[in-house]
Amino acid sequence: MAIDRLDLSKGTSLISMLFYGIALAWSCTTMAAEQEQSQEPFSLGVVDRQQIIRESLAGENVRNEFEAQEKAYRDEISARENGLRTQQEDLAGQRAILTPEAFAARESEFANKVEQLQRDVNERNKKLENMLAYGMQQIDMAAIQIIAEIAQERKFTLVLDKTQLLMVAKNYEFSDLVITILNERLPVVTVVPQEESPQ
């Protein structure tokens, strides 16, 4: 009898393990099927943000404005430099006829003008940099909005910047479409930040 009870116990144990194994396999299969159904197909898009800014009408507008302002600043600074050279030559010629005190006073005045010119050059350069950055920022923000709209419409899972990639197939890229829409929405931009605009 003991042997019969032992065999029966083993049989029950084997059936329980078999049932548990079937249940576990069915559970794993069901979970995998549910995950597969819940996952949307992966779709990738690529844009070249530098190309978008470079080739858009707004980008061309910013470059033209920047170059025009840069030339105006350069002409202004060049005229002032020429004026200082003339003053320096005049000052050198007056050394012999002025008292040491008078010459020192004029020399100090000239040095102040040179320092002021250098400060103005730095200020002009900073304004040019801010102008360029502000214009490009507006274009980039508008482009990102367009990229997001296209990504949603085409159900892209991920959109990457081409400048961060070593190689990409052309059929993944949609920069030209972004440029077309951007040209319609934002053909020109303001290049002077609002706080710097003349009142």
PyMOL CGO cylinders between C-alpha atoms (Angstrom):
from pymol import cmd
from pymol.cgo import CYLINDER

trace = [
    CYLINDER, 0.00, 0.00, 0.00, 2.79, 2.38, 0.77, 0.3, 1, 1, 1, 1, 1, 1,
    CYLINDER, 2.79, 2.38, 0.77, 4.20, 1.80, -2.67, 0.3, 1, 1, 1, 1, 1, 1,
    CYLINDER, 4.20, 1.80, -2.67, 0.80, 2.53, -4.26, 0.3, 1, 1, 1, 1, 1, 1,
    CYLINDER, 0.80, 2.53, -4.26, 0.45, 5.76, -2.30, 0.3, 1, 1, 1, 1, 1, 1,
    CYLINDER, 0.45, 5.76, -2.30, 3.94, 6.83, -3.32, 0.3, 1, 1, 1, 1, 1, 1,
    CYLINDER, 3.94, 6.83, -3.32, 3.24, 6.11, -7.00, 0.3, 1, 1, 1, 1, 1, 1,
    CYLINDER, 3.24, 6.11, -7.00, -0.06, 8.01, -6.81, 0.3, 1, 1, 1, 1, 1, 1,
    CYLINDER, -0.06, 8.01, -6.81, 1.67, 10.96, -5.18, 0.3, 1, 1, 1, 1, 1, 1,
    CYLINDER, 1.67, 10.96, -5.18, 4.30, 11.02, -7.90, 0.3, 1, 1, 1, 1, 1, 1,
    CYLINDER, 4.30, 11.02, -7.90, 1.63, 10.85, -10.59, 0.3, 1, 1, 1, 1, 1, 1,
    CYLINDER, 1.63, 10.85, -10.59, -0.29, 13.74, -9.08, 0.3, 1, 1, 1, 1, 1, 1,
    CYLINDER, -0.29, 13.74, -9.08, 2.91, 15.75, -8.85, 0.3, 1, 1, 1, 1, 1, 1,
    CYLINDER, 2.91, 15.75, -8.85, 3.76, 15.11, -12.48, 0.3, 1, 1, 1, 1, 1, 1,
    CYLINDER, 3.76, 15.11, -12.48, 0.26, 16.10, -13.62, 0.3, 1, 1, 1, 1, 1, 1,
    CYLINDER, 0.26, 16.10, -13.62, 0.47, 19.31, -11.57, 0.3, 1, 1, 1, 1, 1, 1,
    CYLINDER, 0.47, 19.31, -11.57, 3.84, 20.19, -13.09, 0.3, 1, 1, 1, 1, 1, 1,
    CYLINDER, 3.84, 20.19, -13.09, 2.58, 19.43, -16.57, 0.3, 1, 1, 1, 1, 1, 1,
    CYLINDER, 2.58, 19.43, -16.57, -0.48, 21.60, -16.05, 0.3, 1, 1, 1, 1, 1, 1,
    CYLINDER, -0.48, 21.60, -16.05, 1.66, 24.42, -14.63, 0.3, 1, 1, 1, 1, 1, 1,
    CYLINDER, 1.66, 24.42, -14.63, 4.00, 24.22, -17.62, 0.3, 1, 1, 1, 1, 1, 1,
    CYLINDER, 4.00, 24.22, -17.62, 1.12, 24.40, -20.10, 0.3, 1, 1, 1, 1, 1, 1,
    CYLINDER, 1.12, 24.40, -20.10, -0.42, 27.35, -18.23, 0.3, 1, 1, 1, 1, 1, 1,
    CYLINDER, -0.42, 27.35, -18.23, 2.92, 29.18, -18.16, 0.3, 1, 1, 1, 1, 1, 1,
    CYLINDER, 2.92, 29.18, -18.16, 3.52, 28.62, -21.87, 0.3, 1, 1, 1, 1, 1, 1,
    CYLINDER, 3.52, 28.62, -21.87, 0.01, 29.81, -22.71, 0.3, 1, 1, 1, 1, 1, 1,
    CYLINDER, 0.01, 29.81, -22.71, 0.47, 32.89, -20.52, 0.3, 1, 1, 1, 1, 1, 1,
    CYLINDER, 0.47, 32.89, -20.52, 3.79, 33.79, -22.20, 0.3, 1, 1, 1, 1, 1, 1,
    CYLINDER, 3.79, 33.79, -22.20, 2.29, 33.27, -25.66, 0.3, 1, 1, 1, 1, 1, 1,
    CYLINDER, 2.29, 33.27, -25.66, -0.70, 35.46, -24.80, 0.3, 1, 1, 1, 1, 1, 1,
    CYLINDER, -0.70, 35.46, -24.80, 1.52, 38.24, -23.39, 0.3, 1, 1, 1, 1, 1, 1,
    CYLINDER, 1.52, 38.24, -23.39, 3.77, 38.16, -26.48, 0.3, 1, 1, 1, 1, 1, 1,
    CYLINDER, 3.77, 38.16, -26.48, 0.71, 38.35, -28.75, 0.3, 1, 1, 1, 1, 1, 1,
    CYLINDER, 0.71, 38.35, -28.75, -0.70, 41.29, -26.77, 0.3, 1, 1, 1, 1, 1, 1,
    CYLINDER, -0.70, 41.29, -26.77, 2.62, 43.14, -26.90, 0.3, 1, 1, 1, 1, 1, 1,
    CYLINDER, 2.62, 43.14, -26.90, 2.89, 42.51, -30.64, 0.3, 1, 1, 1, 1, 1, 1,
    CYLINDER, 2.89, 42.51, -30.64, -0.61, 43.90, -31.17, 0.3, 1, 1, 1, 1, 1, 1,
    CYLINDER, -0.61, 43.90, -31.17, 0.06, 46.96, -28.99, 0.3, 1, 1, 1, 1, 1, 1,
    CYLINDER, 0.06, 46.96, -28.99, 3.30, 47.90, -30.77, 0.3, 1, 1, 1, 1, 1, 1,
    CYLINDER, 3.30, 47.90, -30.77, 2.84, 50.19, -33.77, 0.3, 1, 1, 1, 1, 1, 1,
    CYLINDER, 2.84, 50.19, -33.77, 5.13, 49.68, -36.77, 0.3, 1, 1, 1, 1, 1, 1,
    CYLINDER, 5.13, 49.68, -36.77, 8.39, 51.63, -36.47, 0.3, 1, 1, 1, 1, 1, 1,
    CYLINDER, 8.39, 51.63, -36.47, 8.73, 54.49, -38.96, 0.3, 1, 1, 1, 1, 1, 1,
    CYLINDER, 8.73, 54.49, -38.96, 11.75, 56.78, -39.33, 0.3, 1, 1, 1, 1, 1, 1,
    CYLINDER, 11.75, 56.78, -39.33, 12.05, 60.28, -40.81, 0.3, 1, 1, 1, 1, 1, 1,
    CYLINDER, 12.05, 60.28, -40.81, 15.16, 62.40, -41.38, 0.3, 1, 1, 1, 1, 1, 1,
    CYLINDER, 15.16, 62.40, -41.38, 15.61, 66.15, -41.90, 0.3, 1, 1, 1, 1, 1, 1,
    CYLINDER, 15.61, 66.15, -41.90, 18.64, 68.37, -42.49, 0.3, 1, 1, 1, 1, 1, 1,
    CYLINDER, 18.64, 68.37, -42.49, 18.03, 71.43, -40.31, 0.3, 1, 1, 1, 1, 1, 1,
    CYLINDER, 18.03, 71.43, -40.31, 21.10, 73.25, -41.66, 0.3, 1, 1, 1, 1, 1, 1,
    CYLINDER, 21.10, 73.25, -41.66, 19.86, 72.77, -45.23, 0.3, 1, 1, 1, 1, 1, 1,
    CYLINDER, 19.86, 72.77, -45.23, 16.39, 73.98, -44.25, 0.3, 1, 1, 1, 1, 1, 1,
    CYLINDER, 16.39, 73.98, -44.25, 17.77, 77.21, -42.80, 0.3, 1, 1, 1, 1, 1, 1,
    CYLINDER, 17.77, 77.21, -42.80, 20.29, 77.67, -45.62, 0.3, 1, 1, 1, 1, 1, 1,
    CYLINDER, 20.29, 77.67, -45.62, 17.90, 77.11, -48.54, 0.3, 1, 1, 1, 1, 1, 1,
    CYLINDER, 17.90, 77.11, -48.54, 14.71, 78.67, -47.17, 0.3, 1, 1, 1, 1, 1, 1,
    CYLINDER, 14.71, 78.67, -47.17, 13.57, 82.15, -48.21, 0.3, 1, 1, 1, 1, 1, 1,
    CYLINDER, 13.57, 82.15, -48.21, 13.69, 83.24, -44.58, 0.3, 1, 1, 1, 1, 1, 1,
    CYLINDER, 13.69, 83.24, -44.58, 17.29, 82.01, -44.28, 0.3, 1, 1, 1, 1, 1, 1,
    CYLINDER, 17.29, 82.01, -44.28, 18.26, 83.99, -47.36, 0.3, 1, 1, 1, 1, 1, 1,
    CYLINDER, 18.26, 83.99, -47.36, 16.47, 87.02, -45.92, 0.3, 1, 1, 1, 1, 1, 1,
    CYLINDER, 16.47, 87.02, -45.92, 18.44, 86.76, -42.65, 0.3, 1, 1, 1, 1, 1, 1,
    CYLINDER, 18.44, 86.76, -42.65, 21.75, 86.42, -44.50, 0.3, 1, 1, 1, 1, 1, 1,
    CYLINDER, 21.75, 86.42, -44.50, 21.02, 89.46, -46.68, 0.3, 1, 1, 1, 1, 1, 1,
    CYLINDER, 21.02, 89.46, -46.68, 20.01, 91.56, -43.68, 0.3, 1, 1, 1, 1, 1, 1,
    CYLINDER, 20.01, 91.56, -43.68, 23.09, 90.43, -41.76, 0.3, 1, 1, 1, 1, 1, 1,
    CYLINDER, 23.09, 90.43, -41.76, 25.46, 91.21, -44.63, 0.3, 1, 1, 1, 1, 1, 1,
    CYLINDER, 25.46, 91.21, -44.63, 23.90, 94.65, -45.21, 0.3, 1, 1, 1, 1, 1, 1,
    CYLINDER, 23.90, 94.65, -45.21, 24.16, 95.53, -41.51, 0.3, 1, 1, 1, 1, 1, 1,
    CYLINDER, 24.16, 95.53, -41.51, 27.69, 94.17, -41.31, 0.3, 1, 1, 1, 1, 1, 1,
    CYLINDER, 27.69, 94.17, -41.31, 28.75, 96.34, -44.28, 0.3, 1, 1, 1, 1, 1, 1,
    CYLINDER, 28.75, 96.34, -44.28, 27.17, 99.43, -42.70, 0.3, 1, 1, 1, 1, 1, 1,
    CYLINDER, 27.17, 99.43, -42.70, 29.03, 98.80, -39.43, 0.3, 1, 1, 1, 1, 1, 1,
    CYLINDER, 29.03, 98.80, -39.43, 32.27, 98.09, -41.28, 0.3, 1, 1, 1, 1, 1, 1,
    CYLINDER, 32.27, 98.09, -41.28, 32.01, 101.34, -43.27, 0.3, 1, 1, 1, 1, 1, 1,
    CYLINDER, 32.01, 101.34, -43.27, 31.28, 103.30, -40.08, 0.3, 1, 1, 1, 1, 1, 1,
    CYLINDER, 31.28, 103.30, -40.08, 34.22, 101.79, -38.20, 0.3, 1, 1, 1, 1, 1, 1,
    CYLINDER, 34.22, 101.79, -38.20, 36.54, 102.25, -41.17, 0.3, 1, 1, 1, 1, 1, 1,
    CYLINDER, 36.54, 102.25, -41.17, 35.65, 105.97, -41.40, 0.3, 1, 1, 1, 1, 1, 1,
    CYLINDER, 35.65, 105.97, -41.40, 36.31, 106.43, -37.68, 0.3, 1, 1, 1, 1, 1, 1,
    CYLINDER, 36.31, 106.43, -37.68, 39.64, 104.58, -37.92, 0.3, 1, 1, 1, 1, 1, 1,
    CYLINDER, 39.64, 104.58, -37.92, 40.72, 106.86, -40.78, 0.3, 1, 1, 1, 1, 1, 1,
    CYLINDER, 40.72, 106.86, -40.78, 39.76, 109.88, -38.68, 0.3, 1, 1, 1, 1, 1, 1,
    CYLINDER, 39.76, 109.88, -38.68, 41.84, 108.61, -35.76, 0.3, 1, 1, 1, 1, 1, 1,
    CYLINDER, 41.84, 108.61, -35.76, 44.85, 108.05, -38.02, 0.3, 1, 1, 1, 1, 1, 1,
    CYLINDER, 44.85, 108.05, -38.02, 44.63, 111.66, -39.18, 0.3, 1, 1, 1, 1, 1, 1,
    CYLINDER, 44.63, 111.66, -39.18, 44.38, 112.85, -35.57, 0.3, 1, 1, 1, 1, 1, 1,
    CYLINDER, 44.38, 112.85, -35.57, 47.38, 110.69, -34.63, 0.3, 1, 1, 1, 1, 1, 1,
    CYLINDER, 47.38, 110.69, -34.63, 49.47, 112.25, -37.39, 0.3, 1, 1, 1, 1, 1, 1,
    CYLINDER, 49.47, 112.25, -37.39, 48.39, 115.76, -36.33, 0.3, 1, 1, 1, 1, 1, 1,
    CYLINDER, 48.39, 115.76, -36.33, 49.21, 114.96, -32.71, 0.3, 1, 1, 1, 1, 1, 1,
    CYLINDER, 49.21, 114.96, -32.71, 52.68, 113.73, -33.66, 0.3, 1, 1, 1, 1, 1, 1,
    CYLINDER, 52.68, 113.73, -33.66, 53.30, 117.00, -35.51, 0.3, 1, 1, 1, 1, 1, 1,
    CYLINDER, 53.30, 117.00, -35.51, 52.25, 119.06, -32.48, 0.3, 1, 1, 1, 1, 1, 1,
    CYLINDER, 52.25, 119.06, -32.48, 54.69, 117.43, -30.08, 0.3, 1, 1, 1, 1, 1, 1,
    CYLINDER, 54.69, 117.43, -30.08, 57.38, 120.01, -30.85, 0.3, 1, 1, 1, 1, 1, 1,
    CYLINDER, 57.38, 120.01, -30.85, 55.12, 123.07, -30.44, 0.3, 1, 1, 1, 1, 1, 1,
    CYLINDER, 55.12, 123.07, -30.44, 53.06, 122.04, -27.38, 0.3, 1, 1, 1, 1, 1, 1,
    CYLINDER, 53.06, 122.04, -27.38, 54.10, 122.10, -23.77, 0.3, 1, 1, 1, 1, 1, 1,
    CYLINDER, 54.10, 122.10, -23.77, 54.57, 118.63, -22.25, 0.3, 1, 1, 1, 1, 1, 1,
    CYLINDER, 54.57, 118.63, -22.25, 51.39, 119.11, -20.20, 0.3, 1, 1, 1, 1, 1, 1,
    CYLINDER, 51.39, 119.11, -20.20, 49.28, 120.17, -23.19, 0.3, 1, 1, 1, 1, 1, 1,
    CYLINDER, 49.28, 120.17, -23.19, 50.67, 117.34, -25.31, 0.3, 1, 1, 1, 1, 1, 1,
    CYLINDER, 50.67, 117.34, -25.31, 49.97, 114.78, -22.54, 0.3, 1, 1, 1, 1, 1, 1,
    CYLINDER, 49.97, 114.78, -22.54, 46.38, 116.05, -22.28, 0.3, 1, 1, 1, 1, 1, 1,
    CYLINDER, 46.38, 116.05, -22.28, 45.80, 115.71, -26.03, 0.3, 1, 1, 1, 1, 1, 1,
    CYLINDER, 45.80, 115.71, -26.03, 47.50, 112.31, -26.08, 0.3, 1, 1, 1, 1, 1, 1,
    CYLINDER, 47.50, 112.31, -26.08, 45.19, 111.12, -23.28, 0.3, 1, 1, 1, 1, 1, 1,
    CYLINDER, 45.19, 111.12, -23.28, 42.17, 112.44, -25.17, 0.3, 1, 1, 1, 1, 1, 1,
    CYLINDER, 42.17, 112.44, -25.17, 43.27, 110.56, -28.29, 0.3, 1, 1, 1, 1, 1, 1,
    CYLINDER, 43.27, 110.56, -28.29, 43.79, 107.33, -26.28, 0.3, 1, 1, 1, 1, 1, 1,
    CYLINDER, 43.79, 107.33, -26.28, 40.23, 107.66, -24.93, 0.3, 1, 1, 1, 1, 1, 1,
    CYLINDER, 40.23, 107.66, -24.93, 38.90, 107.92, -28.49, 0.3, 1, 1, 1, 1, 1, 1,
    CYLINDER, 38.90, 107.92, -28.49, 40.80, 104.76, -29.49, 0.3, 1, 1, 1, 1, 1, 1,
    CYLINDER, 40.80, 104.76, -29.49, 39.40, 102.89, -26.48, 0.3, 1, 1, 1, 1, 1, 1,
    CYLINDER, 39.40, 102.89, -26.48, 35.88, 104.09, -27.29, 0.3, 1, 1, 1, 1, 1, 1,
    CYLINDER, 35.88, 104.09, -27.29, 36.24, 102.87, -30.87, 0.3, 1, 1, 1, 1, 1, 1,
    CYLINDER, 36.24, 102.87, -30.87, 37.31, 99.43, -29.60, 0.3, 1, 1, 1, 1, 1, 1,
    CYLINDER, 37.31, 99.43, -29.60, 34.27, 99.31, -27.28, 0.3, 1, 1, 1, 1, 1, 1,
    CYLINDER, 34.27, 99.31, -27.28, 32.00, 100.28, -30.17, 0.3, 1, 1, 1, 1, 1, 1,
    CYLINDER, 32.00, 100.28, -30.17, 33.53, 97.58, -32.40, 0.3, 1, 1, 1, 1, 1, 1,
    CYLINDER, 33.53, 97.58, -32.40, 32.85, 94.96, -29.72, 0.3, 1, 1, 1, 1, 1, 1,
    CYLINDER, 32.85, 94.96, -29.72, 29.29, 96.25, -29.29, 0.3, 1, 1, 1, 1, 1, 1,
    CYLINDER, 29.29, 96.25, -29.29, 28.65, 96.17, -33.05, 0.3, 1, 1, 1, 1, 1, 1,
    CYLINDER, 28.65, 96.17, -33.05, 29.99, 92.61, -33.28, 0.3, 1, 1, 1, 1, 1, 1,
    CYLINDER, 29.99, 92.61, -33.28, 27.75, 91.53, -30.42, 0.3, 1, 1, 1, 1, 1, 1,
    CYLINDER, 27.75, 91.53, -30.42, 24.72, 93.11, -32.09, 0.3, 1, 1, 1, 1, 1, 1,
    CYLINDER, 24.72, 93.11, -32.09, 25.52, 91.34, -35.35, 0.3, 1, 1, 1, 1, 1, 1,
    CYLINDER, 25.52, 91.34, -35.35, 25.84, 87.99, -33.57, 0.3, 1, 1, 1, 1, 1, 1,
    CYLINDER, 25.84, 87.99, -33.57, 22.55, 88.55, -31.71, 0.3, 1, 1, 1, 1, 1, 1,
    CYLINDER, 22.55, 88.55, -31.71, 20.80, 89.58, -34.92, 0.3, 1, 1, 1, 1, 1, 1,
    CYLINDER, 20.80, 89.58, -34.92, 21.96, 86.48, -36.77, 0.3, 1, 1, 1, 1, 1, 1,
    CYLINDER, 21.96, 86.48, -36.77, 21.14, 84.16, -33.86, 0.3, 1, 1, 1, 1, 1, 1,
    CYLINDER, 21.14, 84.16, -33.86, 17.67, 85.72, -33.40, 0.3, 1, 1, 1, 1, 1, 1,
    CYLINDER, 17.67, 85.72, -33.40, 16.81, 85.38, -37.08, 0.3, 1, 1, 1, 1, 1, 1,
    CYLINDER, 16.81, 85.38, -37.08, 18.01, 81.78, -37.28, 0.3, 1, 1, 1, 1, 1, 1,
    CYLINDER, 18.01, 81.78, -37.28, 16.16, 80.91, -34.07, 0.3, 1, 1, 1, 1, 1, 1,
    CYLINDER, 16.16, 80.91, -34.07, 12.87, 82.08, -35.56, 0.3, 1, 1, 1, 1, 1, 1,
    CYLINDER, 12.87, 82.08, -35.56, 13.43, 79.95, -38.67, 0.3, 1, 1, 1, 1, 1, 1,
    CYLINDER, 13.43, 79.95, -38.67, 14.41, 76.91, -36.61, 0.3, 1, 1, 1, 1, 1, 1,
    CYLINDER, 14.41, 76.91, -36.61, 11.35, 77.20, -34.36, 0.3, 1, 1, 1, 1, 1, 1,
    CYLINDER, 11.35, 77.20, -34.36, 9.01, 77.45, -37.36, 0.3, 1, 1, 1, 1, 1, 1,
    CYLINDER, 9.01, 77.45, -37.36, 10.79, 74.52, -39.04, 0.3, 1, 1, 1, 1, 1, 1,
    CYLINDER, 10.79, 74.52, -39.04, 10.48, 72.34, -35.93, 0.3, 1, 1, 1, 1, 1, 1,
    CYLINDER, 10.48, 72.34, -35.93, 6.74, 73.03, -35.81, 0.3, 1, 1, 1, 1, 1, 1,
    CYLINDER, 6.74, 73.03, -35.81, 6.40, 71.98, -39.46, 0.3, 1, 1, 1, 1, 1, 1,
    CYLINDER, 6.40, 71.98, -39.46, 8.53, 68.88, -38.85, 0.3, 1, 1, 1, 1, 1, 1,
    CYLINDER, 8.53, 68.88, -38.85, 6.26, 67.90, -35.94, 0.3, 1, 1, 1, 1, 1, 1,
    CYLINDER, 6.26, 67.90, -35.94, 3.15, 68.32, -38.09, 0.3, 1, 1, 1, 1, 1, 1,
    CYLINDER, 3.15, 68.32, -38.09, 4.58, 66.18, -40.92, 0.3, 1, 1, 1, 1, 1, 1,
    CYLINDER, 4.58, 66.18, -40.92, 5.78, 63.55, -38.43, 0.3, 1, 1, 1, 1, 1, 1,
    CYLINDER, 5.78, 63.55, -38.43, 2.30, 63.31, -36.94, 0.3, 1, 1, 1, 1, 1, 1,
    CYLINDER, 2.30, 63.31, -36.94, 0.64, 63.15, -40.35, 0.3, 1, 1, 1, 1, 1, 1,
    CYLINDER, 0.64, 63.15, -40.35, 3.00, 60.45, -41.63, 0.3, 1, 1, 1, 1, 1, 1,
    CYLINDER, 3.00, 60.45, -41.63, 3.04, 58.64, -38.26, 0.3, 1, 1, 1, 1, 1, 1,
    CYLINDER, 3.04, 58.64, -38.26, 6.82, 58.78, -37.88, 0.3, 1, 1, 1, 1, 1, 1,
    CYLINDER, 6.82, 58.78, -37.88, 7.99, 57.04, -34.72, 0.3, 1, 1, 1, 1, 1, 1,
    CYLINDER, 7.99, 57.04, -34.72, 11.24, 59.01, -34.74, 0.3, 1, 1, 1, 1, 1, 1,
    CYLINDER, 11.24, 59.01, -34.74, 12.68, 62.00, -36.64, 0.3, 1, 1, 1, 1, 1, 1,
    CYLINDER, 12.68, 62.00, -36.64, 16.47, 62.47, -36.70, 0.3, 1, 1, 1, 1, 1, 1,
    CYLINDER, 16.47, 62.47, -36.70, 18.68, 65.38, -37.78, 0.3, 1, 1, 1, 1, 1, 1,
    CYLINDER, 18.68, 65.38, -37.78, 20.76, 64.37, -40.80, 0.3, 1, 1, 1, 1, 1, 1,
    CYLINDER, 20.76, 64.37, -40.80, 23.78, 66.31, -39.51, 0.3, 1, 1, 1, 1, 1, 1,
    CYLINDER, 23.78, 66.31, -39.51, 24.06, 63.76, -36.68, 0.3, 1, 1, 1, 1, 1, 1,
    CYLINDER, 24.06, 63.76, -36.68, 24.08, 60.75, -39.02, 0.3, 1, 1, 1, 1, 1, 1,
    CYLINDER, 24.08, 60.75, -39.02, 26.93, 59.23, -41.02, 0.3, 1, 1, 1, 1, 1, 1,
    CYLINDER, 26.93, 59.23, -41.02, 24.68, 57.86, -43.75, 0.3, 1, 1, 1, 1, 1, 1,
    CYLINDER, 24.68, 57.86, -43.75, 20.97, 57.81, -44.55, 0.3, 1, 1, 1, 1, 1, 1,
    CYLINDER, 20.97, 57.81, -44.55, 18.85, 56.61, -47.47, 0.3, 1, 1, 1, 1, 1, 1,
    CYLINDER, 18.85, 56.61, -47.47, 17.26, 59.45, -49.43, 0.3, 1, 1, 1, 1, 1, 1,
    CYLINDER, 17.26, 59.45, -49.43, 13.74, 58.03, -49.11, 0.3, 1, 1, 1, 1, 1, 1,
    CYLINDER, 13.74, 58.03, -49.11, 13.80, 58.68, -45.33, 0.3, 1, 1, 1, 1, 1, 1,
    CYLINDER, 13.80, 58.68, -45.33, 14.46, 62.42, -45.77, 0.3, 1, 1, 1, 1, 1, 1,
    CYLINDER, 14.46, 62.42, -45.77, 11.76, 65.09, -46.10, 0.3, 1, 1, 1, 1, 1, 1,
    CYLINDER, 11.76, 65.09, -46.10, 13.78, 68.35, -45.81, 0.3, 1, 1, 1, 1, 1, 1,
    CYLINDER, 13.78, 68.35, -45.81, 12.53, 69.64, -49.19, 0.3, 1, 1, 1, 1, 1, 1,
    CYLINDER, 12.53, 69.64, -49.19, 8.92, 69.38, -48.04, 0.3, 1, 1, 1, 1, 1, 1,
    CYLINDER, 8.92, 69.38, -48.04, 9.74, 71.31, -44.86, 0.3, 1, 1, 1, 1, 1, 1,
    CYLINDER, 9.74, 71.31, -44.86, 11.42, 74.05, -46.94, 0.3, 1, 1, 1, 1, 1, 1,
    CYLINDER, 11.42, 74.05, -46.94, 8.38, 74.32, -49.25, 0.3, 1, 1, 1, 1, 1, 1,
    CYLINDER, 8.38, 74.32, -49.25, 5.96, 74.74, -46.34, 0.3, 1, 1, 1, 1, 1, 1,
    CYLINDER, 5.96, 74.74, -46.34, 8.35, 77.07, -44.50, 0.3, 1, 1, 1, 1, 1, 1,
    CYLINDER, 8.35, 77.07, -44.50, 8.64, 79.34, -47.55, 0.3, 1, 1, 1, 1, 1, 1,
    CYLINDER, 8.64, 79.34, -47.55, 4.84, 79.67, -47.60, 0.3, 1, 1, 1, 1, 1, 1,
    CYLINDER, 4.84, 79.67, -47.60, 4.48, 80.36, -43.89, 0.3, 1, 1, 1, 1, 1, 1,
    CYLINDER, 4.48, 80.36, -43.89, 7.60, 82.39, -43.15, 0.3, 1, 1, 1, 1, 1, 1,
    CYLINDER, 7.60, 82.39, -43.15, 9.17, 83.99, -46.24, 0.3, 1, 1, 1, 1, 1, 1,
    CYLINDER, 9.17, 83.99, -46.24, 10.82, 86.74, -44.18, 0.3, 1, 1, 1, 1, 1, 1,
    CYLINDER, 10.82, 86.74, -44.18, 11.76, 87.17, -40.50, 0.3, 1, 1, 1, 1, 1, 1,
    CYLINDER, 11.76, 87.17, -40.50, 12.57, 90.03, -38.17, 0.3, 1, 1, 1, 1, 1, 1,
    CYLINDER, 12.57, 90.03, -38.17, 16.29, 90.02, -37.50, 0.3, 1, 1, 1, 1, 1, 1,
    CYLINDER, 16.29, 90.02, -37.50, 16.37, 92.59, -34.68, 0.3, 1, 1, 1, 1, 1, 1,
    CYLINDER, 16.37, 92.59, -34.68, 15.33, 91.24, -31.25, 0.3, 1, 1, 1, 1, 1, 1,
    CYLINDER, 15.33, 91.24, -31.25, 12.27, 93.04, -29.87, 0.3, 1, 1, 1, 1, 1, 1,
    CYLINDER, 12.27, 93.04, -29.87, 14.12, 94.59, -26.94, 0.3, 1, 1, 1, 1, 1, 1,
    CYLINDER, 14.12, 94.59, -26.94, 16.64, 96.13, -29.39, 0.3, 1, 1, 1, 1, 1, 1,
    CYLINDER, 16.64, 96.13, -29.39, 14.05, 97.45, -31.86, 0.3, 1, 1, 1, 1, 1, 1,
    CYLINDER, 14.05, 97.45, -31.86, 13.89, 101.24, -32.15, 0.3, 1, 1, 1, 1, 1, 1,
    CYLINDER, 13.89, 101.24, -32.15, 10.97, 102.75, -30.29, 0.3, 1, 1, 1, 1, 1, 1,
]
cmd.load_cgo(trace, "trace")
